[in-house]
Amino acid sequence: MPTSPTDEPPPPPAPPADVAAVAKHACAACGAQAEWNPARQALICPHCGTEGPGELDRATGQVREIDLLCTLRELPDERRGWQTDRRAVRCRSCDAVSVFEPGRVGQACEFCGSAELVDYQEIRAPIRPESVLPFQVAETQVRERFRAWCASKWLAPRSFKRRALVDTVRGVYLPYWTFDAQVFCRWSAEAGTYYNTTESHRGADGRVRTRQVRHVRWRPAGGSLEHFFDDEPVPGSRGVDRRLLRAIEPFPTDQLVPYDTGYLSGFVVEHYQVVLVAAAQEARRSMEAQLRQLCIRQIPGDTYRNLEIRPDFSGQTFKLGLVPLWISTYVYRGKPYQLLANGHTGRLAGHYPKSVWKLLALAAFAAAAISLIALYVR
């Protein structure tokens, strides 16, 4: 016999808002004890700030971590460290961490030029890169390209062009994470097809006119696709402007060679500050955005709405490599600027100061041109 609402057992009491995670969780990046942060719903390391995603089981107070975090924490010691004596320093100005030969003196930050460097101590040795993309473009070539690049900027102040930045060029190896994944993705959406109808309307002069009005006929659509992501890149750098870094990509990963300390001799290496867990999350977001575009191409018709994708990732792997970068960091009137060159392909990107007088002259010229056009149209 069906039970009445009054016969149903009372619901279990709601769990408290804050449930302590009783287990110990070592930070995958530095080894310190991570703590559960209820506000952010994640494991947060109080030592280095690394966030490790996980889920809190409110019934037991235990934290369920993702497989990647466990994999990183259990990485064997033989895959950690630089295999040679290195000194790490952190810049108090931009927070970049640079690693170089211990005998090097008079060191300034390669990324912002600041001399405020302090020793950087780690609880646990960093993950050792598996591969290196060696420098192919010589420093002399880069200096000439930097000089030509500066001279080509019409809006730059004259003093900037005269300086040409050739005294600040440094070679740096940047850390890059790359991720592989096989994905099977189902999708569903509403596909729209355009069609026109003819409508009549009476104008202000009383005459009847016709016009074509576009409509959309919607229908459900769905499908699936398979895609393999090979070496999806995520920069591990915090010392370089991300927009500039993207502008000089790609770094050809098919030409990576096995890690050898010989390639690093004489160069500064930036310590990765985007840790594996954060890099994997960024790579997943990038992959899902690309999958969305691939699914859009399969939607029939002229337009779409309410697209949902349901990707299933498998065979996920990661690698850490070092890529070459020529960098010129300079301060102009108290403001720092960066100019970058891909150390393998030579591709350039950078920021530069702009002359206020030249900007005003350009604005005046544009205003005069608009005025002349307006007079001509009349």
Number of C-alpha atoms within 10 A of each C-alpha: 3 5 7 7 7 7 8 8 7 7 6 6 6 7 9 8 8 12 16 17 19 12 10 12 21 16 27 25 26 21 17 17 15 23 21 26 15 15 7 10 14 20 26 21 23 13 14 16 13 22 23 25 20 16 14 19 12 16 8 11 14 17 21 11 16 13 9 18 18 14 11 16 15 10 12 10 12 9 14 14 15 16 11 9 11 15 15 20 22 19 23 14 14 16 16 22 25 27 20 21 17 10 8 9 7 5 13 15 22 25 28 22 19 18 14 14 19 12 12 13 12 14 12 15 15 17 21 17 20 15 19 25 23 19 21 12 18 13 15 11 11 22 20 13 17 24 17 13 16 20 16 11 15 12 15 18 16 13 10 17 17 11 12 17 17 15 11 14 21 17 20 25 26 24 24 23 24 23 20 19 20 17 21 16 20 17 20 19 21 19 22 20 14 12 12 11 9 9 10 10 11 10 9 7 6 8 8 10 10 10 11 11 10 10 12 15 13 16 13 13 17 17 13 14 14 13 14 14 15 13 18 18 23 21 24 24 22 19 21 20 16 11 10 17 20 12 15 19 15 13 20 12 17 8 11 16 15 11 19 14 11 8 15 19 11 12 15 19 24 24 24 23 20 20 22 25 19 17 21 23 13 16 20 16 12 15 20 17 13 13 24 18 11 15 22 19 9 14 22 16 16 12 15 19 14 10 16 14 20 15 19 12 15 12 9 13 14 16 16 22 23 28 23 25 24 24 25 24 22 21 13 11 7 7 9 16 18 18 24 26 28 24 26 20 17 19 16 21 20 21 13 17 16 15 16 12 11 14 13 11 12 13 12 12 12 12 12 12 12 12 12 11 11 10 9 8 7 5
